[in-house]
Amino acid sequence: MNDHHEIAFTPPSTSRFSLLIDTPFIDLVRGRITGRSNYRRLIAATNLTPELSHAVDRTVRRVAKSRRNRLRATYQLMEAIQEEITQGRAPERLAECLASAGDSSLRRYRLDSRIYLREPLPSSLWQVVHETVRQLPRRRWLRTATVDVMWQRLLAEHEAGVSVEEITSRFGEAAVNARLISECQSAKIVVLQSLPDAIRQVIGRTVRATRLWPREKRGVAQELCEHFRDGIDAEKSVDELCDQFGKSELVARLIRRAKIRCRPFTWHAWNRTWQLTVVSCIGLFLFWLWLFIPFAITKPSIRIDYIADMDDRNRAIPMPQRAWPVYRKGLEQLTDWPLDWKELQDVFSKYEQSEHWPAMVNYLDENAAAMNRFISATSIARLGFVDRDPENAEWLRANGHRSFDKFNELGTPVAETIH
């Protein structure tokens, strides 16, 4: 787009209201009206030429949309412009560079604004830079570094008289270079090495398969580039170099082993600690699983009837040596209690002073025979109670209790028989 279609740079108003609108809130809290949130005030304050001020304003509006990003871009450009003017570059030339860079397709990638002050490139070379940067990860520093390195190389070759077609051919395929730059996290190694695309692809596959740190990948890529450059200088063909190199996966595995051995002791200690932790957790989980699965899928199997064993031992006791039959006959002779629970508590706590004490004494006198049986049963050494005894079952049913004649049969949990 031509300059006459753009709105010329006009310094912002210096009225008090305009300054108040453009002042950050933190400055207002401090009692100052600065107006420094307007990037155009910063441009006007640097006393640049009208052409350069217009070019800076135009570039900032194209490469940044928000107020914060425009302020950052303006600060970067102002600092870089002062350095360039100090080094002797003409303001008119800087304005031309900004105009050329502002029209390029790279402005969409949020690059460092100082990069737009470099000498302009032909449109076809701009396209080479754009195709490479477009396929890089969305990391501003990597894209900025890639544009910077590519700009220097392409501009140097163009100023040396190399044709655009030859420069494009030397640089190779943009997709191959972008993948290699992404793996190495650096553009210098890739861009500065003029290698055929086939060799670049081999280097990219090898570096990617190493799965090393970015710093280590850059070292590997540098060594591989030098290796293949030496082969090309020795007048070997690309196919011959690739055949001699072998399979990328095997080479990457060997390189990874060598690089890992060169890592510091602290890393090896930390790595072994993590490995031991992971193996221990997996082992504990498998052990817990080995215990839990049988518990979850199996059911209890009751094979021993302990009640029957105890009943057999008690039945083996002679009847005269059993205390329970005597107790049971005494319980059968007992009459109903004349007192309720609260009255019994009163008797047990006050004894003769309780008003219910005479009733308790009468009850004991009435059941003297049963009490004598209880006293005589205490002299027998063994109780001899049989759980599954029909006589016990009849006595329990007669007194309104549940019978124990089928108590805890084999294979039946106790909880299912006592409720």
QUITAQUI-V795763 format. One line per field, one symbol per residue. phi: phi as a letter, one per 30 degrees, with the letter a starting at -180 (. if undefined). burial: 1 if it has 9 or more other ideal C-beta (glycine too) atoms within 8 Angstrom, else 0. A space follows every 10 residues. Layout:
phi->???
burial->???
This chain:
phi->.ddddcdddb dddcdddddd dccddddddd ibcciddcdd ddddddhdde dddddddddd ddcbcddddd dddddddddd dddddddjdd eddddddddd ddddddddch dddddddddd cdeddedddd ddddcdddbd dddddddddd dddddddddd jddddddddd didddddddd ddddhacddd ddcdcddddd dddddddddd hcdedddddd dddddddddd ddddicdddd dddddidddd dddddddddd dddddddddd dddddddddd dddddddddd ddddddccbd bdcccddddd dddddddeed ccddeddddd ddddddddcd ddddddddcc hddddcdedd ddddddcddd dddddddddd dcdidcdcce ddddddddci cddcdcdhdd icddddccc
burial->0000010010 0100000111 0110001100 0010110111 1111010100 1111111111 0011000011 1111111111 1101100000 1101111111 1101011010 1011111100 1000111111 1110110001 0111111111 1111101100 0001001101 1101011111 1111111011 1000100011 1111111111 0101011101 1101100110 1100000001 1100100100 1110110010 0000000100 0000000000 0000000000 0000000000 0100101111 1001001000 1111111111 1010000010 0011011000 0001011011 0111001001 1011011001 0001011110 0110111000 0011101000 010000100
